[in-house]
Amino acid sequence: MAIVDLVMPKMGESIMEATILKWLKKPGDAIKMDETLLEIATDKVDSEVPSTSGGTLTETLFKENDVVPVGTVIARIDTGGGAPAAAPVAASAPAASPVQAPAAASPAPVANAAPVTTAAGSGSRFYSPLVLNIAAKEGIGMAELEALPGTGGEGRVTKKDILNYVANRTAPAQAQQIASPAPVTQTQAPAPAAPAQPAAASTAAPVTAPAISGNVEIMEMDRMRKLIADHMVRSVATSPHVTSFTECDVTNIVNWRNRHKSSFEKKYGEKITFTPIFIEAIVACIKRQPLINSSVDGDRIIIKKDINIGMATALPSGNLIVPVIKNSDTKNLLGLTKEVNALANAARNNKLKADDTQGGTFTMTNVGTFGSLMGTPIINQPQVAILAVGAIKKRPMVLETADGDVIAIRHMMYLSLSYDHRIIDGSLGASFLTAVANELEMFDVNRPL
């Protein structure tokens, strides 16, 4: 027989591990090439993993809810061939050089995919965002983390390693015991050891959970809500947020859409919404002010040549996800409409692929969908800006005409732009936001389909 190894696929350049949600086949089941074998989840999206070969599933090496590094063998398939396959040495190793993933693709500097080097210069080791988040929450300093032995590929610390360490960690002095092979003669942590780990010492004190009383309901966060919470906290901790506001008159856009939405759908088979029109305006302004389409890597500013617009989309669970329209600057209004509709439908039906949420360079969120006039959105790291569009409302406005000022009923909308004040100053942030508003106000009401 010939045995083929199935490895955990790499779902994106910043994704280093995934959680097995459900095995759809069990050992002994016959499977076809490209047939879905299991469902997995990353901090970006849930996805299905197809079989790379046809045959019989002989073995599954991990259980549901296990967190598995990419590149690890997770199952074996008997293809029914003759000679056994060569020993899967390379297949069980982690994916090729994960430490080489560009730093700009990491969700935040704390989760940067660049190697972490110890102050003592003892070498470097990659830490996944999940491991770093757990370490931060538990008050584990970098020196303590470097001393922790890992069971992952090339000695990498896995989620299981750090959780086991946290469960057995009784005092900050334990970091010293791990780091030093010399026997410890004292049964209690000596006082002079405290300065060696100030971060751990300051957080190692037991935290008492607040008492819960009264008529309450306790609801556990689901997996995606926990990931969103971590992502939002990291973003605020990473970037000094500033938000600018403006309003714009979108009467021309509303009137054009109302006049053409039926004929547009009849001609192209797609429903025209406001989202692709907003994205078209954003792209035009990014071309004129490209610094808004960048990321920060230490002391370097990385200006992205590709314009990939993410659009925050609500899932059936109520959580939000950000699918990305790649190369938005190369698409006309019809192309943007097709992409927006396809990604929105995939999100609503839990059919998004991992690649659908990768590579965003700028994000737009429509808080008006939920009735909000305006919002102060949190930046989607590692991007440096996010634009929110509010609800469109009719309001009396003063208009300047050749015959003097008049009051007219107009369709008005607030825009808000949150930006990373490390590299985006108020002048650039405000001027970009104003440019988007002007672009929308100058929409040609006589524009042909």
DRENDO-1510 file (C-alpha; in Angstrom, 1 decimal, always signed):
<recs>
REC; n; res; u; v; w
REC; 1; MET; +0.0; +0.0; +0.0 .
REC; 2; ALA; +1.0; +3.7; -0.4 .
REC; 3; ILE; +0.4; +6.0; +2.6 .
REC; 4; VAL; +0.0; +9.7; +1.9 .
REC; 5; ASP; +0.4; +12.3; +4.7 .
REC; 6; LEU; -2.2; +15.1; +5.0 .
REC; 7; VAL; -0.7; +18.2; +6.6 .
REC; 8; MET; -2.3; +21.2; +8.2 .
REC; 9; PRO; -2.3; +23.7; +5.3 .
REC; 10; LYS; -1.0; +27.3; +5.7 .
REC; 11; MET; -4.0; +29.5; +5.5 .
REC; 12; GLY; -2.2; +32.8; +5.2 .
REC; 13; GLU; +1.2; +34.3; +5.6 .
REC; 14; SER; +0.5; +35.4; +9.2 .
REC; 15; ILE; -1.3; +32.2; +10.2 .
REC; 16; MET; +0.9; +29.7; +12.0 .
REC; 17; GLU; -1.7; +27.4; +13.6 .
REC; 18; ALA; -5.3; +26.3; +13.3 .
REC; 19; THR; -7.9; +24.6; +15.4 .
REC; 20; ILE; -9.6; +21.4; +14.3 .
REC; 21; LEU; -13.3; +22.1; +14.6 .
REC; 22; LYS; -14.7; +18.8; +13.2 .
REC; 23; TRP; -13.6; +15.7; +11.4 .
REC; 24; LEU; -16.0; +14.8; +8.7 .
REC; 25; LYS; -14.5; +11.4; +8.1 .
REC; 26; LYS; -13.3; +8.7; +10.5 .
REC; 27; PRO; -10.6; +6.1; +10.1 .
REC; 28; GLY; -11.7; +3.4; +7.7 .
REC; 29; ASP; -13.9; +5.7; +5.6 .
REC; 30; ALA; -13.3; +5.9; +1.8 .
REC; 31; ILE; -12.5; +9.4; +0.6 .
REC; 32; LYS; -12.2; +10.9; -2.8 .
REC; 33; MET; -9.6; +13.4; -4.1 .
REC; 34; ASP; -10.6; +17.0; -3.0 .
REC; 35; GLU; -13.4; +15.7; -0.8 .
REC; 36; THR; -13.8; +17.7; +2.4 .
REC; 37; LEU; -12.0; +15.8; +5.2 .
REC; 38; LEU; -12.3; +18.2; +8.1 .
REC; 39; GLU; -13.2; +21.7; +9.2 .
REC; 40; ILE; -10.6; +24.0; +10.8 .
REC; 41; ALA; -10.6; +27.6; +12.2 .
REC; 42; THR; -7.9; +30.3; +12.4 .
REC; 43; ASP; -8.1; +33.7; +13.8 .
REC; 44; LYS; -9.2; +34.9; +10.4 .
REC; 45; VAL; -11.9; +32.5; +9.2 .
REC; 46; ASP; -13.3; +29.0; +9.4 .
REC; 47; SER; -12.4; +26.8; +6.4 .
REC; 48; GLU; -12.7; +23.3; +5.0 .
REC; 49; VAL; -9.7; +21.1; +4.3 .
REC; 50; PRO; -10.0; +18.8; +1.3 .
REC; 51; SER; -8.2; +15.5; +0.9 .
REC; 52; THR; -5.1; +15.6; -1.2 .
REC; 53; SER; -5.6; +12.0; -2.4 .
REC; 54; GLY; -8.2; +9.4; -2.9 .
REC; 55; GLY; -8.2; +6.2; -0.9 .
REC; 56; THR; -9.0; +5.2; +2.6 .
REC; 57; LEU; -8.5; +7.3; +5.7 .
REC; 58; THR; -6.3; +5.1; +8.0 .
REC; 59; GLU; -5.4; +7.5; +10.8 .
REC; 60; THR; -6.3; +10.8; +12.3 .
REC; 61; LEU; -3.4; +12.2; +14.5 .
REC; 62; PHE; -5.3; +15.0; +16.3 .
REC; 63; LYS; -8.7; +15.3; +18.0 .
REC; 64; GLU; -11.3; +18.0; +17.6 .
REC; 65; ASN; -10.5; +21.3; +19.3 .
REC; 66; ASP; -6.8; +20.5; +19.1 .
REC; 67; VAL; -4.6; +23.5; +18.0 .
REC; 68; VAL; -2.2; +22.3; +15.4 .
REC; 69; PRO; +0.8; +24.2; +13.8 .
REC; 70; VAL; +0.7; +24.5; +10.0 .
REC; 71; GLY; +2.8; +21.9; +8.2 .
REC; 72; THR; +2.1; +19.2; +10.8 .
REC; 73; VAL; +0.8; +15.8; +9.7 .
REC; 74; ILE; -2.8; +15.6; +10.8 .
REC; 75; ALA; -4.0; +12.4; +9.0 .
REC; 76; ARG; -2.8; +9.5; +6.8 .
REC; 77; ILE; -4.5; +8.2; +3.7 .
REC; 78; ASP; -4.0; +4.8; +2.1 .
REC; 79; THR; -4.1; +5.3; -1.6 .
REC; 80; GLY; -4.1; +1.6; -2.3 .
REC; 81; GLY; -0.9; +1.8; -4.3 .
REC; 82; GLY; +2.1; -0.6; -4.3 .
REC; 83; ALA; +5.2; +0.4; -2.5 .
REC; 84; PRO; +4.9; +2.3; +0.7 .
REC; 85; ALA; +5.6; +6.0; +0.5 .
REC; 86; ALA; +8.9; +7.4; +1.8 .
REC; 87; ALA; +9.1; +8.4; +5.4 .
REC; 88; PRO; +7.3; +11.7; +5.9 .
REC; 89; VAL; +10.2; +13.5; +7.5 .
REC; 90; ALA; +9.7; +16.8; +5.6 .
REC; 91; ALA; +5.9; +16.7; +5.8 .
REC; 92; SER; +5.8; +16.7; +9.6 .
REC; 93; ALA; +8.1; +19.7; +9.8 .
REC; 94; PRO; +6.6; +23.1; +10.1 .
REC; 95; ALA; +5.7; +25.1; +7.0 .
REC; 96; ALA; +8.8; +26.4; +5.2 .
REC; 97; SER; +10.4; +29.2; +7.2 .
REC; 98; PRO; +7.4; +30.7; +9.0 .
REC; 99; VAL; +9.8; +33.3; +10.5 .
REC; 100; GLN; +10.3; +34.8; +7.1 .
REC; 101; ALA; +6.7; +36.0; +6.9 .
REC; 102; PRO; +6.7; +39.7; +6.3 .
REC; 103; ALA; +6.3; +41.7; +9.5 .
REC; 104; ALA; +3.6; +43.9; +7.7 .
REC; 105; ALA; +1.3; +40.9; +7.6 .
REC; 106; SER; +1.1; +40.4; +11.3 .
REC; 107; PRO; -2.0; +41.6; +13.1 .
REC; 108; ALA; +0.0; +43.7; +15.6 .
REC; 109; PRO; +3.7; +44.2; +16.6 .
REC; 110; VAL; +3.2; +41.9; +19.6 .
REC; 111; ALA; +2.2; +39.2; +17.2 .
REC; 112; ASN; +4.8; +40.1; +14.6 .
REC; 113; ALA; +5.9; +37.2; +12.5 .
REC; 114; ALA; +9.5; +38.3; +12.8 .
REC; 115; PRO; +11.7; +36.2; +15.1 .
REC; 116; VAL; +12.0; +37.2; +18.7 .
REC; 117; THR; +15.6; +37.5; +19.9 .
REC; 118; THR; +16.6; +37.3; +23.5 .
REC; 119; ALA; +18.4; +40.1; +25.1 .
REC; 120; ALA; +21.2; +37.7; +26.0 .
REC; 121; GLY; +21.6; +36.8; +22.3 .
REC; 122; SER; +20.9; +33.1; +22.9 .
REC; 123; GLY; +19.1; +32.7; +19.6 .
REC; 124; SER; +15.7; +33.4; +18.1 .
REC; 125; ARG; +12.4; +31.5; +18.2 .
REC; 126; PHE; +9.0; +32.2; +16.6 .
REC; 127; TYR; +6.0; +32.8; +18.8 .
REC; 128; SER; +2.5; +32.7; +17.4 .
REC; 129; PRO; +0.0; +35.5; +18.2 .
REC; 130; LEU; -2.0; +33.1; +20.4 .
REC; 131; VAL; +1.0; +32.2; +22.5 .
REC; 132; LEU; +2.0; +35.8; +22.9 .
REC; 133; ASN; -1.5; +36.8; +23.9 .
REC; 134; ILE; -1.6; +34.1; +26.6 .
REC; 135; ALA; +1.8; +35.2; +27.8 .
REC; 136; ALA; +0.7; +38.8; +28.0 .
REC; 137; LYS; -2.5; +38.0; +29.9 .
REC; 138; GLU; -0.6; +35.8; +32.4 .
REC; 139; GLY; +2.2; +38.3; +33.0 .
REC; 140; ILE; +4.9; +36.1; +31.5 .
REC; 141; GLY; +7.8; +38.2; +30.4 .
REC; 142; MET; +9.9; +37.6; +27.3 .
REC; 143; ALA; +12.8; +36.3; +29.3 .
REC; 144; GLU; +10.5; +33.8; +31.0 .
REC; 145; LEU; +9.0; +32.8; +27.7 .
REC; 146; GLU; +12.4; +32.3; +26.1 .
REC; 147; ALA; +13.3; +29.9; +28.9 .
REC; 148; LEU; +10.1; +27.8; +28.4 .
REC; 149; PRO; +10.8; +24.6; +26.6 .
REC; 150; GLY; +8.7; +24.0; +23.5 .
REC; 151; THR; +7.5; +20.8; +21.9 .
REC; 152; GLY; +6.6; +22.3; +18.5 .
REC; 153; GLY; +8.7; +22.2; +15.4 .
REC; 154; GLU; +12.2; +23.5; +16.0 .
REC; 155; GLY; +11.5; +23.9; +19.6 .
REC; 156; ARG; +8.5; +26.3; +19.1 .
REC; 157; VAL; +6.3; +26.9; +22.1 .
REC; 158; THR; +2.8; +25.7; +21.3 .
REC; 159; LYS; -0.5; +26.6; +23.0 .
REC; 160; LYS; -0.4; +23.4; +25.0 .
REC; 161; ASP; +3.1; +24.1; +26.2 .
REC; 162; ILE; +2.2; +27.6; +27.6 .
REC; 163; LEU; -1.1; +26.5; +29.1 .
REC; 164; ASN; +0.6; +23.6; +30.9 .
REC; 165; TYR; +3.3; +26.0; +32.1 .
REC; 166; VAL; +0.6; +28.5; +33.3 .
REC; 167; ALA; -1.3; +25.7; +35.1 .
REC; 168; ASN; +1.9; +24.6; +37.0 .
REC; 169; ARG; +3.3; +28.1; +37.5 .
REC; 170; THR; +3.1; +29.0; +41.2 .
REC; 171; ALA; +5.5; +31.9; +41.6 .
REC; 172; PRO; +7.6; +34.2; +39.4 .
REC; 173; ALA; +10.7; +32.6; +40.8 .
REC; 174; GLN; +9.8; +29.5; +38.7 .
REC; 175; ALA; +11.2; +31.3; +35.6 .
REC; 176; GLN; +14.5; +31.4; +37.3 .
REC; 177; GLN; +14.3; +27.6; +38.1 .
REC; 178; ILE; +13.6; +26.9; +34.4 .
REC; 179; ALA; +16.3; +29.1; +33.1 .
REC; 180; SER; +19.0; +27.8; +35.4 .
REC; 181; PRO; +20.0; +24.1; +35.6 .
REC; 182; ALA; +21.6; +24.8; +39.0 .
REC; 183; PRO; +19.6; +23.2; +41.9 .
REC; 184; VAL; +17.6; +25.6; +44.1 .
REC; 185; THR; +18.5; +25.2; +47.7 .
REC; 186; GLN; +15.8; +27.4; +49.2 .
REC; 187; THR; +12.2; +26.2; +49.3 .
REC; 188; GLN; +10.9; +29.8; +49.2 .
REC; 189; ALA; +11.6; +32.3; +46.5 .
REC; 190; PRO; +14.4; +34.6; +47.8 .
REC; 191; ALA; +13.7; +38.3; +47.9 .
REC; 192; PRO; +16.6; +39.3; +45.6 .
REC; 193; ALA; +15.1; +37.3; +42.8 .
REC; 194; ALA; +12.3; +39.8; +42.3 .
REC; 195; PRO; +14.3; +42.4; +40.3 .
REC; 196; ALA; +15.2; +39.7; +37.7 .
REC; 197; GLN; +11.6; +39.4; +36.6 .
REC; 198; PRO; +9.8; +42.7; +37.4 .
REC; 199; ALA; +7.1; +42.1; +34.8 .
REC; 200; ALA; +6.2; +38.7; +36.1 .
REC; 201; ALA; +6.5; +39.8; +39.8 .
REC; 202; SER; +4.1; +42.6; +39.3 .
REC; 203; THR; +1.4; +40.4; +37.8 .
REC; 204; ALA; +1.9; +37.1; +39.5 .
REC; 205; ALA; -0.3; +38.0; +42.4 .
REC; 206; PRO; -3.6; +36.0; +42.4 .
REC; 207; VAL; -6.5; +37.9; +40.9 .
REC; 208; THR; -9.8; +37.5; +42.6 .
REC; 209; ALA; -12.7; +37.4; +40.2 .
REC; 210; PRO; -15.4; +40.0; +40.9 .
REC; 211; ALA; -18.4; +38.7; +42.8 .
REC; 212; ILE; -21.5; +38.3; +40.5 .
REC; 213; SER; -24.8; +39.0; +42.1 .
REC; 214; GLY; -28.3; +40.0; +41.2 .
REC; 215; ASN; -30.5; +39.0; +38.3 .
REC; 216; VAL; -27.9; +38.2; +35.6 .
REC; 217; GLU; -27.2; +35.9; +32.8 .
REC; 218; ILE; -23.7; +34.7; +32.2 .
REC; 219; MET; -22.8; +34.0; +28.5 .
REC; 220; GLU; -19.5; +32.6; +27.4 .
REC; 221; MET; -17.8; +34.2; +24.5 .
REC; 222; ASP; -17.7; +32.0; +21.4 .
REC; 223; ARG; -14.3; +31.3; +19.8 .
REC; 224; MET; -14.6; +34.1; +17.2 .
REC; 225; ARG; -15.7; +36.7; +19.7 .
REC; 226; LYS; -12.6; +35.9; +21.8 .
REC; 227; LEU; -10.4; +36.4; +18.7 .
REC; 228; ILE; -12.1; +39.7; +17.8 .
REC; 229; ALA; -11.7; +40.9; +21.4 .
REC; 230; ASP; -8.0; +40.1; +21.4 .
REC; 231; HIS; -7.6; +41.7; +17.9 .
REC; 232; MET; -9.3; +44.9; +19.1 .
REC; 233; VAL; -7.2; +45.2; +22.3 .
REC; 234; ARG; -4.0; +44.6; +20.4 .
REC; 235; SER; -5.0; +47.3; +17.9 .
REC; 236; VAL; -5.6; +50.0; +20.5 .
REC; 237; ALA; -2.4; +49.0; +22.3 .
REC; 238; THR; -0.4; +49.2; +19.1 .
REC; 239; SER; -1.7; +52.4; +17.4 .
REC; 240; PRO; -2.5; +55.8; +18.9 .
REC; 241; HIS; -6.0; +56.3; +17.4 .
REC; 242; VAL; -7.2; +59.6; +16.2 .
REC; 243; THR; -10.7; +60.0; +14.5 .
REC; 244; SER; -11.7; +62.8; +12.2 .
REC; 245; PHE; -15.3; +63.5; +11.1 .
REC; 246; THR; -17.0; +65.1; +8.2 .
REC; 247; GLU; -20.4; +65.0; +6.4 .
REC; 248; CYS; -21.2; +64.8; +2.7 .
REC; 249; ASP; -24.2; +65.2; +0.5 .
REC; 250; VAL; -24.9; +61.9; -1.3 .
REC; 251; THR; -28.1; +63.1; -2.9 .
REC; 252; ASN; -26.7; +62.5; -6.4 .
REC; 253; ILE; -25.7; +58.9; -5.5 .
REC; 254; VAL; -29.1; +58.1; -3.9 .
REC; 255; ASN; -31.0; +59.5; -6.9 .
REC; 256; TRP; -28.8; +57.7; -9.4 .
REC; 257; ARG; -29.2; +54.4; -7.6 .
REC; 258; ASN; -32.9; +54.7; -7.2 .
REC; 259; ARG; -33.2; +55.4; -10.9 .
REC; 260; HIS; -31.0; +52.6; -12.1 .
REC; 261; LYS; -31.1; +49.8; -9.6 .
REC; 262; SER; -33.8; +47.8; -11.4 .
REC; 263; SER; -32.2; +48.2; -14.8 .
REC; 264; PHE; -28.8; +47.5; -13.4 .
REC; 265; GLU; -30.0; +44.2; -11.9 .
REC; 266; LYS; -31.8; +43.3; -15.1 .
REC; 267; LYS; -28.8; +44.1; -17.3 .
REC; 268; TYR; -26.0; +42.5; -15.1 .
REC; 269; GLY; -27.8; +40.2; -12.8 .
REC; 270; GLU; -26.4; +42.0; -9.8 .
REC; 271; LYS; -28.0; +44.2; -7.2 .
REC; 272; ILE; -26.3; +47.6; -6.9 .
REC; 273; THR; -25.7; +48.8; -3.3 .
REC; 274; PHE; -24.0; +51.9; -2.0 .
REC; 275; THR; -20.9; +49.9; -0.9 .
REC; 276; PRO; -19.2; +49.5; -4.3 .
REC; 277; ILE; -19.8; +53.2; -5.0 .
REC; 278; PHE; -18.2; +54.1; -1.6 .
REC; 279; ILE; -15.2; +51.8; -2.4 .
REC; 280; GLU; -14.8; +53.4; -5.8 .
REC; 281; ALA; -14.5; +56.8; -4.2 .
REC; 282; ILE; -12.0; +55.5; -1.5 .
REC; 283; VAL; -9.8; +54.0; -4.2 .
REC; 284; ALA; -9.7; +57.2; -6.2 .
REC; 285; CYS; -8.5; +59.1; -3.0 .
REC; 286; ILE; -5.9; +56.5; -2.0 .
REC; 287; LYS; -4.3; +56.9; -5.5 .
REC; 288; ARG; -3.8; +60.6; -4.7 .
REC; 289; GLN; -2.7; +60.0; -1.1 .
REC; 290; PRO; -1.0; +56.6; -1.0 .
REC; 291; LEU; +0.4; +57.0; +2.6 .
REC; 292; ILE; -3.0; +56.1; +3.9 .
REC; 293; ASN; -2.5; +52.7; +2.2 .
REC; 294; SER; +0.4; +51.6; +4.3 .
REC; 295; SER; +1.6; +49.8; +7.4 .
REC; 296; VAL; +4.3; +50.3; +10.1 .
REC; 297; ASP; +7.2; +48.0; +10.7 .
REC; 298; GLY; +9.3; +49.3; +13.5 .
REC; 299; ASP; +10.8; +52.5; +12.2 .
REC; 300; ARG; +9.8; +51.8; +8.6 .
REC; 301; ILE; +6.7; +52.8; +6.7 .
REC; 302; ILE; +5.6; +50.2; +4.1 .
REC; 303; ILE; +3.5; +51.8; +1.4 .
REC; 304; LYS; +1.4; +49.2; -0.4 .
REC; 305; LYS; +1.2; +49.4; -4.1 .
REC; 306; ASP; -1.8; +47.1; -4.2 .
REC; 307; ILE; -5.1; +48.6; -3.1 .
REC; 308; ASN; -7.0; +45.8; -1.3 .
REC; 309; ILE; -10.1; +47.2; +0.4 .
REC; 310; GLY; -11.6; +45.3; +3.3 .
REC; 311; MET; -15.3; +45.6; +4.0 .
REC; 312; ALA; -16.6; +44.8; +7.5 .
REC; 313; THR; -19.4; +42.3; +7.1 .
REC; 314; ALA; -21.8; +40.9; +9.7 .
REC; 315; LEU; -22.0; +37.1; +10.1 .
REC; 316; PRO; -25.2; +35.3; +11.1 .
REC; 317; SER; -23.8; +34.9; +14.6 .
REC; 318; GLY; -23.6; +38.7; +15.0 .
REC; 319; ASN; -19.8; +38.7; +14.8 .
REC; 320; LEU; -18.0; +40.8; +12.2 .
REC; 321; ILE; -15.5; +39.6; +9.6 .
REC; 322; VAL; -13.6; +41.6; +7.0 .
REC; 323; PRO; -13.4; +40.0; +3.5 .
REC; 324; VAL; -11.1; +41.8; +1.1 .
REC; 325; ILE; -11.6; +43.0; -2.4 .
REC; 326; LYS; -8.2; +42.4; -4.0 .
REC; 327; ASN; -6.8; +44.9; -6.5 .
REC; 328; SER; -9.8; +47.2; -6.1 .
REC; 329; ASP; -8.2; +49.9; -8.2 .
REC; 330; THR; -8.3; +47.6; -11.3 .
REC; 331; LYS; -12.1; +47.1; -11.1 .
REC; 332; ASN; -14.9; +49.2; -12.5 .
REC; 333; LEU; -18.2; +49.7; -10.7 .
REC; 334; LEU; -19.6; +46.5; -12.1 .
REC; 335; GLY; -16.6; +44.5; -11.0 .
REC; 336; LEU; -16.7; +46.0; -7.5 .
REC; 337; THR; -20.4; +45.2; -7.3 .
REC; 338; LYS; -19.8; +41.6; -8.2 .
REC; 339; GLU; -17.0; +41.2; -5.7 .
REC; 340; VAL; -19.0; +42.9; -2.9 .
REC; 341; ASN; -22.1; +40.8; -3.5 .
REC; 342; ALA; -20.1; +37.5; -3.8 .
REC; 343; LEU; -18.1; +38.1; -0.6 .
REC; 344; ALA; -21.1; +39.3; +1.4 .
REC; 345; ASN; -23.1; +36.2; +0.3 .
REC; 346; ALA; -20.2; +34.0; +1.2 .
REC; 347; ALA; -19.9; +35.6; +4.7 .
REC; 348; ARG; -23.6; +35.2; +5.4 .
REC; 349; ASN; -23.5; +31.5; +4.4 .
REC; 350; ASN; -20.2; +30.8; +6.2 .
REC; 351; LYS; -18.5; +30.0; +2.9 .
REC; 352; LEU; -15.6; +32.4; +3.0 .
REC; 353; LYS; -12.2; +31.0; +2.2 .
REC; 354; ALA; -9.1; +31.8; +4.2 .
REC; 355; ASP; -7.7; +33.8; +1.3 .
REC; 356; ASP; -10.8; +36.0; +1.2 .
REC; 357; THR; -9.8; +37.7; +4.4 .
REC; 358; GLN; -6.1; +38.1; +3.7 .
REC; 359; GLY; -4.0; +41.0; +2.3 .
REC; 360; GLY; -6.2; +44.0; +3.2 .
REC; 361; THR; -4.6; +47.4; +3.0 .
REC; 362; PHE; -7.5; +49.7; +4.0 .
REC; 363; THR; -10.9; +48.9; +5.6 .
REC; 364; MET; -14.3; +50.4; +5.2 .
REC; 365; THR; -17.1; +49.7; +7.7 .
REC; 366; ASN; -20.8; +50.7; +7.2 .
REC; 367; VAL; -22.1; +51.5; +10.7 .
REC; 368; GLY; -25.1; +53.1; +9.0 .
REC; 369; THR; -26.4; +49.6; +8.2 .
REC; 370; PHE; -27.3; +49.3; +11.9 .
REC; 371; GLY; -28.8; +52.8; +12.1 .
REC; 372; SER; -25.8; +54.7; +13.5 .
REC; 373; LEU; -25.1; +58.2; +12.3 .
REC; 374; MET; -21.4; +57.9; +12.9 .
REC; 375; GLY; -18.8; +55.8; +14.6 .
REC; 376; THR; -15.2; +55.7; +15.8 .
REC; 377; PRO; -13.9; +52.5; +14.3 .
REC; 378; ILE; -10.8; +50.6; +15.5 .
REC; 379; ILE; -8.0; +50.1; +13.0 .
REC; 380; ASN; -7.7; +46.7; +11.5 .
REC; 381; GLN; -4.0; +45.9; +12.1 .
REC; 382; PRO; -1.5; +46.1; +10.5 .
REC; 383; GLN; -3.3; +48.8; +8.4 .
REC; 384; VAL; -3.1; +52.5; +9.4 .
REC; 385; ALA; -6.6; +53.7; +8.7 .
REC; 386; ILE; -10.3; +52.7; +8.6 .
REC; 387; LEU; -13.2; +54.6; +7.3 .
REC; 388; ALA; -16.8; +54.4; +8.7 .
REC; 389; VAL; -19.9; +55.5; +6.7 .
REC; 390; GLY; -23.0; +56.4; +8.7 .
REC; 391; ALA; -26.7; +56.2; +7.9 .
REC; 392; ILE; -28.0; +58.3; +5.1 .
REC; 393; LYS; -30.6; +60.7; +6.4 .
REC; 394; LYS; -32.7; +63.5; +4.8 .
REC; 395; ARG; -32.0; +66.9; +6.3 .
REC; 396; PRO; -32.7; +70.5; +5.4 .
REC; 397; MET; -29.4; +72.0; +4.1 .
REC; 398; VAL; -28.4; +75.5; +2.9 .
REC; 399; LEU; -27.3; +75.4; -0.7 .
REC; 400; GLU; -25.5; +78.1; -2.6 .
REC; 401; THR; -27.0; +78.9; -6.0 .
REC; 402; ALA; -26.5; +81.6; -8.6 .
REC; 403; ASP; -29.6; +83.3; -7.3 .
REC; 404; GLY; -28.5; +83.2; -3.7 .
REC; 405; ASP; -28.8; +80.7; -0.8 .
REC; 406; VAL; -31.7; +78.3; -0.6 .
REC; 407; ILE; -32.8; +75.6; +1.8 .
REC; 408; ALA; -33.4; +72.2; +0.3 .
REC; 409; ILE; -33.9; +68.7; +1.5 .
REC; 410; ARG; -30.8; +66.6; +0.9 .
REC; 411; HIS; -29.6; +63.1; +1.6 .
REC; 412; MET; -26.7; +63.6; +4.1 .
REC; 413; MET; -24.2; +61.1; +5.5 .
REC; 414; TYR; -21.5; +61.4; +8.1 .
REC; 415; LEU; -18.0; +59.9; +7.5 .
REC; 416; SER; -15.4; +59.2; +10.1 .
REC; 417; LEU; -11.8; +58.1; +9.7 .
REC; 418; SER; -9.7; +56.5; +12.4 .
REC; 419; TYR; -6.0; +56.6; +11.7 .
REC; 420; ASP; -2.7; +55.6; +13.2 .
REC; 421; HIS; -1.2; +58.9; +14.6 .
REC; 422; ARG; +2.3; +57.4; +14.5 .
REC; 423; ILE; +2.5; +58.1; +10.8 .
REC; 424; ILE; -0.8; +59.8; +9.8 .
REC; 425; ASP; -1.0; +63.3; +11.0 .
REC; 426; GLY; -4.2; +65.2; +11.4 .
REC; 427; SER; -3.7; +67.2; +8.3 .
REC; 428; LEU; -3.4; +64.1; +6.1 .
REC; 429; GLY; -6.2; +62.2; +7.9 .
REC; 430; ALA; -8.6; +65.1; +7.6 .
REC; 431; SER; -7.6; +66.0; +4.0 .
REC; 432; PHE; -8.1; +62.3; +2.9 .
REC; 433; LEU; -11.5; +62.2; +4.6 .
REC; 434; THR; -12.5; +65.5; +3.0 .
REC; 435; ALA; -11.3; +64.1; -0.4 .
REC; 436; VAL; -13.6; +61.1; +0.0 .
REC; 437; ALA; -16.5; +63.3; +0.8 .
REC; 438; ASN; -15.9; +65.5; -2.2 .
REC; 439; GLU; -15.5; +62.5; -4.4 .
REC; 440; LEU; -18.9; +61.2; -3.3 .
REC; 441; GLU; -20.6; +64.6; -3.7 .
REC; 442; MET; -19.2; +65.0; -7.2 .
REC; 443; PHE; -20.8; +61.7; -8.3 .
REC; 444; ASP; -22.3; +62.2; -11.8 .
REC; 445; VAL; -26.0; +61.8; -11.5 .
REC; 446; ASN; -26.1; +61.3; -15.3 .
REC; 447; ARG; -23.5; +58.5; -15.2 .
REC; 448; PRO; -24.5; +55.7; -17.7 .
REC; 449; LEU; -24.7; +52.1; -16.6 .
</recs>
